[in-house]
Amino acid sequence: MNRKDLGLLVLIVVVATIVAIRQPLFIAPVNIANTANLIGLFGLFSIAQAFVIITGGIELSVGSIIALLGVLFVDLVVNQGMPWPFAALLMIGLGALMGLAHGLLITRMKIQPFIVTLCGLLIYRGVARFYTGDGTAGFTFGASFPTLEWLTMGRSWGVPHSFIAMIVVAAVMWVVLHRSVFGRHLFAVGKNEEAARYSGIATNRVIIAAYVICTVLTAISAIFFAMYTRSISPSSHGNFYELYAIAAAVLGGCSLRGGEGSIVGVVLGTVLLQVLQNLVNLLGIPSSLNFAVMGSVILIGVLADQQISRYRLRGK
């Protein structure tokens, strides 16, 4: 754990302590379990976003991917009668194709990541709305999928499976990012893509792989969210989730310039965001201020990143 991660952990402990003193319900087992479930759900696609940001890119279509794949998953399982394991694999495959398309447009066609993923945001949301006729997709009354429901929304030893899934994904992605050649190449590309290319790194492949990893993890998150909500309105499902992911990544030490970040930091950033969300709910602060809190968090994170970078440059 680096200094940034340690500082973020201390901040989480301080904020949580203050909230617990002000509102004892914060440490109630039910509230802790619910918060852990949300941390797991949001942590999955926040880790995904980190891989793209480290390359110096951005993925703005996260929320729309969650809406589209969620609608498709529910329809295939409930209405088309497809066995859920096949439906889940299909969604993960579609997620991989989306990431591949984004990566190819960025690397081969030289289109800015912001433009590519902004178009994805609009296209996927539009397709989801068209697919359902702008209606709501959900599980019919009495529909039950015990194994799927237990795997996604169940608990083991009191710990939500979404949280366990996030920890497993975080552990695997930590090894990929911090203990593999691909991870070193990813940081090199984010630091200086041209220098990385001249040093023999296949930069295009690294960037494409980052987007594929991002959308595959987002597809997994879409399945969890579909089971969590059990009812998906494609016009609103997943709205602004990309902002949660960016905020968690920035809080976790990922620089929007690329080349910096850690998986532990992203997980801690997700925890802090959910603690703040919980604070808003428990202290009776209007929920309409949620986005104001999010925007403030992103701004503070970016300002802090800039100041740290300037301090380092002066030190050199």
Secondary structure, DSSP 4 states (H G I P E B T S, - for coil): --HHHHHHHHHHHHHHHHHHHH-GGGGSHHHHHHHHHHHHHHHHHHHHHHHHHHTT-----HHHHHHHHHHHHHIIIIIS---HHHHHHHHHHHHHHHHHHHHHHHHTS---HHHHHHHHHHHHHHHHHHHTTT--EEPPTT---HHHHHHHH-EETTEEHHHHHHHHHHHHHHHHHHSSHHHHHHHHHHH-HHHHHHTT--HHHHHHHHHHHHHHHHHHHHHHHHHHHSEE-TTTTTTTHHHHHHHHHHHTT--TTSS---HHHHHHHHHHHHHHHHHHHHTT--GGGHHHHHHHHHHHHHHHHHHHHHHHHHH-
